[in-house]
Amino acid sequence: MNAKEIIEKLKNTHDLSDEELLFLIEMPSLPVEDDWKKRMRGENIRFTQEEELLFGAADDVRRAVYGTDVYVRGLVEFTNHCRNNCYYCGIRRDNRHVERYRLTHDEILSCCDEGHGLGFRTFVLQGGEDPCFSDEKICQLVADIKAAHPDCAVTLSIGEKTRESYQAYFDAGADRYLLRHETADEGHYHKLHPVEMSLNNRKRCLFDLKEIGFQVGSGFMVGSPGQTAQNLLADLRFLQELSPDMIGIGPYLVHNDTPFASEQNGSMLLTLRLVAILRLLFPYALIPSTTALGTIHPRGREYGLSVGANVVMPNLSPTGVRKLYSLYENKICTGDESAQCRSCLENRVSMAGYRIVTDRGDVKR
């Protein structure tokens, strides 16, 4: 196969055959220095000629739709309690080493007030599936944020709920909902999740959210234990079926207090390649350059922006709880104040050749 022809086809048609997508997923990369200290010094990553073509095409498409604009989402991680026991997650129910916390209603509102003053026009309320936050409490939170900041969008990322719950959140004023499907392959799903969880229910949630009228985000981990290229192809095909507004992916990162403690982290290079493929498959999509990318390499978020991502999500949570929302090890920016995060990201985005805008950042279909 000719990589240049395949990339050009994807850029022009926004689709490929299974064989062609697998070719892009499985292309060899140049070796990456394995020594952690060297990587963490921020040494530049070298790309193959084929990767350069893919990344350039993705950036072209991103600039054609969104220009150089980068949207910021103020992230509030308001609870690390979770009823689920996903094998990869540091805040899983059975991890007894986690110091649990819940922010109060007023603390969450205060985070949003501070974020608004810093120029954020979308707030993302993210947490584990915490039974203490009833539908009534979530709806009141959403309504109060919207009343205080009517120029802002509210995004929820609180897991699997009933259709009735989702409808209540939407009626209260929530605009968007993030729910990664994590893997679209049934067998792989059960390698990552306990038996009481199901891929069918996760998919049901996503389609319910779309039908209700949310701007919907989904996505997956890259390099999760047992993942194959065929699994990644299934993820891409499922996203085509769902046609989400937002697509969030990041490298799988190990947490030592999970059953996967002895596994390896996912690949930054493969993650970047998939960000680029997603941009070419979904030119309109809002694609974050994730904290996980910044954790695996000091310039990971800048690389993400350069290959098609157009969203960053700085943390507005109180500094006292940031380390406690530990989905994986070595998470960055846990000690920074919100204003520091905002300033740091603005500089990083500018150095990468883009610009942060004060905007709700709605999807451009």
URVENRA-V931456 format. One record per residue. N is the residue number from 1. PSI is psi in whole degrees, 0 to 359 (none if undefined). D_FIRST is the distance of its C-alpha to the first C-alpha in Angstrom with 2 decimals. Layout:
n=N psi=PSI d_first=D_FIRST
n=N psi=PSI d_first=D_FIRST
//
This chain:
n=1 psi=150 d_first=0.00
n=2 psi=114 d_first=3.79
n=3 psi=318 d_first=6.23
n=4 psi=316 d_first=9.00
n=5 psi=320 d_first=8.27
n=6 psi=316 d_first=7.79
n=7 psi=318 d_first=10.87
n=8 psi=320 d_first=12.70
n=9 psi=315 d_first=12.38
n=10 psi=320 d_first=13.75
n=11 psi=323 d_first=16.38
n=12 psi=327 d_first=17.56
n=13 psi=343 d_first=17.54
n=14 psi=31 d_first=18.00
n=15 psi=159 d_first=16.04
n=16 psi=166 d_first=12.73
n=17 psi=165 d_first=12.25
n=18 psi=317 d_first=12.95
n=19 psi=319 d_first=9.63
n=20 psi=319 d_first=8.08
n=21 psi=318 d_first=11.22
n=22 psi=325 d_first=11.13
n=23 psi=315 d_first=7.91
n=24 psi=322 d_first=10.07
n=25 psi=322 d_first=13.12
n=26 psi=2 d_first=12.23
n=27 psi=140 d_first=10.83
n=28 psi=148 d_first=13.58
n=29 psi=164 d_first=16.47
n=30 psi=150 d_first=19.16
n=31 psi=143 d_first=22.23
n=32 psi=137 d_first=24.88
n=33 psi=126 d_first=28.52
n=34 psi=342 d_first=30.00
n=35 psi=119 d_first=33.58
n=36 psi=318 d_first=34.70
n=37 psi=321 d_first=37.26
n=38 psi=318 d_first=34.86
n=39 psi=320 d_first=32.42
n=40 psi=353 d_first=35.38
n=41 psi=353 d_first=36.47
n=42 psi=23 d_first=33.64
n=43 psi=142 d_first=31.75
n=44 psi=142 d_first=28.70
n=45 psi=137 d_first=25.33
n=46 psi=140 d_first=22.70
n=47 psi=153 d_first=19.15
n=48 psi=166 d_first=15.95
n=49 psi=321 d_first=14.71
n=50 psi=320 d_first=11.81
n=51 psi=319 d_first=14.68
n=52 psi=319 d_first=16.88
n=53 psi=315 d_first=14.68
n=54 psi=313 d_first=14.54
n=55 psi=321 d_first=18.24
n=56 psi=319 d_first=19.26
n=57 psi=319 d_first=17.84
n=58 psi=319 d_first=19.66
n=59 psi=323 d_first=22.80
n=60 psi=314 d_first=22.77
n=61 psi=318 d_first=22.82
n=62 psi=317 d_first=25.42
n=63 psi=327 d_first=27.60
n=64 psi=328 d_first=27.39
n=65 psi=315 d_first=28.85
n=66 psi=2 d_first=30.98
n=67 psi=220 d_first=31.44
n=68 psi=10 d_first=32.31
n=69 psi=137 d_first=34.46
n=70 psi=126 d_first=34.36
n=71 psi=139 d_first=36.46
n=72 psi=138 d_first=38.60
n=73 psi=125 d_first=39.64
n=74 psi=113 d_first=42.75
n=75 psi=126 d_first=42.21
n=76 psi=107 d_first=45.32
n=77 psi=94 d_first=44.88
n=78 psi=349 d_first=48.13
n=79 psi=139 d_first=48.30
n=80 psi=17 d_first=46.75
n=81 psi=140 d_first=48.45
n=82 psi=136 d_first=46.12
n=83 psi=348 d_first=46.91
n=84 psi=165 d_first=43.47
n=85 psi=42 d_first=42.47
n=86 psi=136 d_first=38.68
n=87 psi=339 d_first=37.77
n=88 psi=352 d_first=35.77
n=89 psi=133 d_first=38.29
n=90 psi=340 d_first=41.06
n=91 psi=21 d_first=43.48
n=92 psi=153 d_first=43.19
n=93 psi=320 d_first=46.51
n=94 psi=4 d_first=47.28
n=95 psi=105 d_first=46.75
n=96 psi=358 d_first=50.39
n=97 psi=356 d_first=49.72
n=98 psi=133 d_first=48.85
n=99 psi=110 d_first=51.62
n=100 psi=152 d_first=51.45
n=101 psi=159 d_first=52.34
n=102 psi=131 d_first=52.64
n=103 psi=148 d_first=53.20
n=104 psi=167 d_first=56.08
n=105 psi=312 d_first=55.90
n=106 psi=325 d_first=57.51
n=107 psi=320 d_first=55.24
n=108 psi=316 d_first=52.15
n=109 psi=322 d_first=53.79
n=110 psi=321 d_first=54.73
n=111 psi=317 d_first=51.10
n=112 psi=321 d_first=50.14
n=113 psi=314 d_first=53.13
n=114 psi=317 d_first=52.08
n=115 psi=320 d_first=48.49
n=116 psi=320 d_first=49.71
n=117 psi=336 d_first=51.74
n=118 psi=0 d_first=48.68
n=119 psi=7 d_first=46.79
n=120 psi=137 d_first=44.83
n=121 psi=12 d_first=44.63
n=122 psi=134 d_first=42.75
n=123 psi=132 d_first=44.00
n=124 psi=113 d_first=42.01
n=125 psi=110 d_first=44.33
n=126 psi=139 d_first=42.50
n=127 psi=169 d_first=44.03
n=128 psi=172 d_first=43.97
n=129 psi=88 d_first=45.19
n=130 psi=111 d_first=48.81
n=131 psi=339 d_first=51.43
n=132 psi=340 d_first=53.96
n=133 psi=89 d_first=52.19
n=134 psi=167 d_first=53.26
n=135 psi=321 d_first=51.99
n=136 psi=316 d_first=55.22
n=137 psi=318 d_first=54.63
n=138 psi=316 d_first=51.05
n=139 psi=321 d_first=52.22
n=140 psi=321 d_first=55.05
n=141 psi=310 d_first=52.79
n=142 psi=313 d_first=50.45
n=143 psi=320 d_first=53.45
n=144 psi=322 d_first=55.12
n=145 psi=316 d_first=52.07
n=146 psi=325 d_first=51.60
n=147 psi=321 d_first=55.33
n=148 psi=328 d_first=55.35
n=149 psi=73 d_first=52.18
n=150 psi=346 d_first=51.64
n=151 psi=5 d_first=49.10
n=152 psi=156 d_first=46.72
n=153 psi=147 d_first=44.19
n=154 psi=126 d_first=44.55
n=155 psi=136 d_first=41.60
n=156 psi=142 d_first=42.27
n=157 psi=79 d_first=40.22
n=158 psi=21 d_first=42.52
n=159 psi=200 d_first=40.62
n=160 psi=127 d_first=41.11
n=161 psi=174 d_first=44.15
n=162 psi=162 d_first=45.62
n=163 psi=324 d_first=44.98
n=164 psi=321 d_first=48.60
n=165 psi=314 d_first=48.11
n=166 psi=320 d_first=45.12
n=167 psi=321 d_first=47.19
n=168 psi=318 d_first=50.03
n=169 psi=319 d_first=47.91
n=170 psi=317 d_first=46.59
n=171 psi=331 d_first=50.14
n=172 psi=345 d_first=51.31
n=173 psi=0 d_first=48.94
n=174 psi=139 d_first=45.72
n=175 psi=323 d_first=42.81
n=176 psi=159 d_first=39.70
n=177 psi=129 d_first=38.75
n=178 psi=127 d_first=36.14
n=179 psi=96 d_first=35.18
n=180 psi=136 d_first=32.00
n=181 psi=340 d_first=30.82
n=182 psi=315 d_first=29.55
n=183 psi=140 d_first=27.33
n=184 psi=2 d_first=26.62
n=185 psi=125 d_first=26.48
n=186 psi=314 d_first=29.97
n=187 psi=317 d_first=29.85
n=188 psi=323 d_first=28.58
n=189 psi=318 d_first=31.17
n=190 psi=347 d_first=33.94
n=191 psi=338 d_first=32.86
n=192 psi=344 d_first=33.52
n=193 psi=152 d_first=36.57
n=194 psi=166 d_first=39.92
n=195 psi=333 d_first=40.70
n=196 psi=349 d_first=42.71
n=197 psi=152 d_first=39.70
n=198 psi=144 d_first=37.23
n=199 psi=324 d_first=33.85
n=200 psi=320 d_first=35.37
n=201 psi=322 d_first=38.08
n=202 psi=316 d_first=35.75
n=203 psi=321 d_first=33.81
n=204 psi=316 d_first=37.19
n=205 psi=314 d_first=38.28
n=206 psi=318 d_first=35.30
n=207 psi=327 d_first=35.77
n=208 psi=314 d_first=39.54
n=209 psi=318 d_first=39.09
n=210 psi=315 d_first=37.01
n=211 psi=326 d_first=39.56
n=212 psi=328 d_first=42.42
n=213 psi=5 d_first=41.00
n=214 psi=150 d_first=39.76
n=215 psi=121 d_first=36.91
n=216 psi=137 d_first=34.84
n=217 psi=140 d_first=32.63
n=218 psi=190 d_first=30.54
n=219 psi=189 d_first=27.93
n=220 psi=163 d_first=27.13
n=221 psi=146 d_first=27.27
n=222 psi=120 d_first=24.25
n=223 psi=18 d_first=24.72
n=224 psi=154 d_first=27.72
n=225 psi=130 d_first=28.94
n=226 psi=0 d_first=27.01
n=227 psi=139 d_first=24.09
n=228 psi=170 d_first=20.68
n=229 psi=324 d_first=17.21
n=230 psi=324 d_first=18.19
n=231 psi=316 d_first=21.35
n=232 psi=322 d_first=19.65
n=233 psi=317 d_first=17.63
n=234 psi=323 d_first=21.09
n=235 psi=315 d_first=22.55
n=236 psi=318 d_first=20.26
n=237 psi=322 d_first=21.01
n=238 psi=318 d_first=24.67
n=239 psi=324 d_first=24.83
n=240 psi=323 d_first=23.52
n=241 psi=318 d_first=26.35
n=242 psi=324 d_first=28.86
n=243 psi=61 d_first=27.92
n=244 psi=162 d_first=29.86
n=245 psi=330 d_first=31.30
n=246 psi=142 d_first=30.65
n=247 psi=115 d_first=27.94
n=248 psi=121 d_first=28.91
n=249 psi=157 d_first=26.80
n=250 psi=163 d_first=27.62
n=251 psi=139 d_first=27.13
n=252 psi=131 d_first=29.23
n=253 psi=135 d_first=32.29
n=254 psi=143 d_first=34.76
n=255 psi=132 d_first=38.42
n=256 psi=344 d_first=40.78
n=257 psi=39 d_first=43.05
n=258 psi=166 d_first=40.55
n=259 psi=346 d_first=39.53
n=260 psi=24 d_first=36.23
n=261 psi=331 d_first=38.05
n=262 psi=2 d_first=36.43
n=263 psi=170 d_first=32.81
n=264 psi=150 d_first=30.47
n=265 psi=156 d_first=29.67
n=266 psi=173 d_first=26.30
n=267 psi=129 d_first=23.82
n=268 psi=320 d_first=24.34
n=269 psi=317 d_first=20.89
n=270 psi=323 d_first=19.27
n=271 psi=314 d_first=21.94
n=272 psi=319 d_first=21.18
n=273 psi=319 d_first=17.49
n=274 psi=326 d_first=18.70
n=275 psi=315 d_first=21.37
n=276 psi=317 d_first=18.91
n=277 psi=318 d_first=16.85
n=278 psi=320 d_first=20.28
n=279 psi=321 d_first=21.44
n=280 psi=329 d_first=18.64
n=281 psi=325 d_first=19.23
n=282 psi=76 d_first=22.99
n=283 psi=329 d_first=24.00
n=284 psi=345 d_first=27.66
n=285 psi=150 d_first=27.76
n=286 psi=115 d_first=30.12
n=287 psi=115 d_first=28.21
n=288 psi=147 d_first=30.38
n=289 psi=107 d_first=29.71
n=290 psi=161 d_first=31.46
n=291 psi=326 d_first=34.26
n=292 psi=323 d_first=32.18
n=293 psi=320 d_first=29.76
n=294 psi=336 d_first=32.89
n=295 psi=324 d_first=34.23
n=296 psi=339 d_first=31.32
n=297 psi=139 d_first=31.33
n=298 psi=333 d_first=34.02
n=299 psi=19 d_first=31.63
n=300 psi=320 d_first=29.42
n=301 psi=323 d_first=30.68
n=302 psi=318 d_first=30.15
n=303 psi=317 d_first=26.54
n=304 psi=316 d_first=26.23
n=305 psi=323 d_first=27.77
n=306 psi=346 d_first=25.54
n=307 psi=15 d_first=22.33
n=308 psi=347 d_first=23.75
n=309 psi=154 d_first=26.82
n=310 psi=20 d_first=30.10
n=311 psi=141 d_first=32.78
n=312 psi=152 d_first=34.81
n=313 psi=79 d_first=37.44
n=314 psi=156 d_first=40.31
n=315 psi=125 d_first=42.88
n=316 psi=0 d_first=46.27
n=317 psi=151 d_first=47.66
n=318 psi=140 d_first=50.85
n=319 psi=334 d_first=50.11
n=320 psi=343 d_first=52.25
n=321 psi=354 d_first=49.83
n=322 psi=319 d_first=46.39
n=323 psi=339 d_first=46.09
n=324 psi=340 d_first=47.17
n=325 psi=73 d_first=44.19
n=326 psi=83 d_first=42.07
n=327 psi=331 d_first=39.01
n=328 psi=172 d_first=37.56
n=329 psi=153 d_first=38.93
n=330 psi=28 d_first=39.46
n=331 psi=136 d_first=39.00
n=332 psi=165 d_first=39.52
n=333 psi=25 d_first=42.21
n=334 psi=342 d_first=44.67
n=335 psi=357 d_first=47.57
n=336 psi=143 d_first=47.04
n=337 psi=160 d_first=49.24
n=338 psi=318 d_first=47.63
n=339 psi=324 d_first=48.45
n=340 psi=314 d_first=46.85
n=341 psi=316 d_first=43.60
n=342 psi=313 d_first=43.65
n=343 psi=317 d_first=44.41
n=344 psi=313 d_first=41.90
n=345 psi=321 d_first=39.04
n=346 psi=318 d_first=40.12
n=347 psi=317 d_first=39.96
n=348 psi=317 d_first=36.56
n=349 psi=317 d_first=35.11
n=350 psi=317 d_first=36.76
n=351 psi=333 d_first=35.47
n=352 psi=352 d_first=31.89
n=353 psi=18 d_first=32.49
n=354 psi=183 d_first=33.40
n=355 psi=136 d_first=36.75
n=356 psi=136 d_first=38.39
n=357 psi=148 d_first=40.17
n=358 psi=99 d_first=43.15
n=359 psi=150 d_first=41.92
n=360 psi=330 d_first=41.51
n=361 psi=49 d_first=37.83
n=362 psi=156 d_first=37.32
n=363 psi=146 d_first=33.94
n=364 psi=91 d_first=32.98
n=365 psi=none d_first=31.79
//
